[in-house]
């Protein structure tokens, strides 16, 4: 049995997350998943305040900025950990 590489495990975790409903997850978990996903796929957040201020997007951006100091690899690992903890309950 071979150990799956990080990108494969991350892709599988994303697929699992897509099958979950937002209603089944607390909002703080949703925000953490969002932040780790964005960090893992786009890298460090760049704050860009637009004229169309949206409180929901402000929370999402804030969550991403809070973890922007971690690496892409660490963000993938954290995302996988959260998904695995949700699916083993």
N, C-alpha and C positions, 0 to 999 in steps of 0.2 A: 504494500500500500504506500503510495507516494503522498507527500504533503503538498497540498494545493498552494499555489503561489498567492500572494496578497491580492493581486488584481482579480483573480478568479473568485476568491472568497468574497471580495467586495462586490463583485457583480452578482453573485448568488444572494448576498444579503440585500442588495437593492431589489432583486426580483422578489424576494420574500416580503420586503417592505411594501412593494406595490400591491401585494395581495391583502394587506391590512387596511382596515378602514380608519379614517381619522377619528371617528367617534369612539373607537376602541382604545385609543391612546390618549393619555393625559397631555395637555398642551405643553407642559415643560419638556416632555419626552419628544413631542413633535418638533419643538424648537431645537433641541439638541441634535436630533437626527438631521434636521435641515442644515444646521450649522456644520456638522461634520461632513455631510454630503457635499455642501458647497466648498468647504476647505479641501476636501479630497479631490474634487473634480475641477475647481477653478483656482485654487490656491488662496492666498491672502486676500481678505476683503478690502475693497476700496470704497470708502464712504463717499456717496454722491447724493447730496440732498437735492431732490427735484422739487419743482413747484407743486406737484401733485402729492402732497404729504398724505400718507396712508399709515395709520397706526399699526395695522397688521404687518406691513412691510418694515416698519421701523423696529418692531420686535424681532423680526427675522434677521434684519441687518445687524441689530445689536447682538444677537446670539452668535452670529458669524464672526463679528469683530472680536467678541470675547475669547474666541478660541483661535484667532488668526495667528497666534504665536507658535502653534504646533505645525509639524511637517505634514505634507500630504499623506505620507505613509502612516503616521500616527493617527491622523483623522480617519483613514480607512479602517485601522484597527479598532478605534473607538466606536465607529459606526457598526462594525461587525459585532463587537461586544454587546452593544445595546440590542441589536436585532436578535442575537442569540439568547440574551436574557429574557427577551419578550416571548420567544418561541419555546422556551423550555419550561415556562410556567404552567 
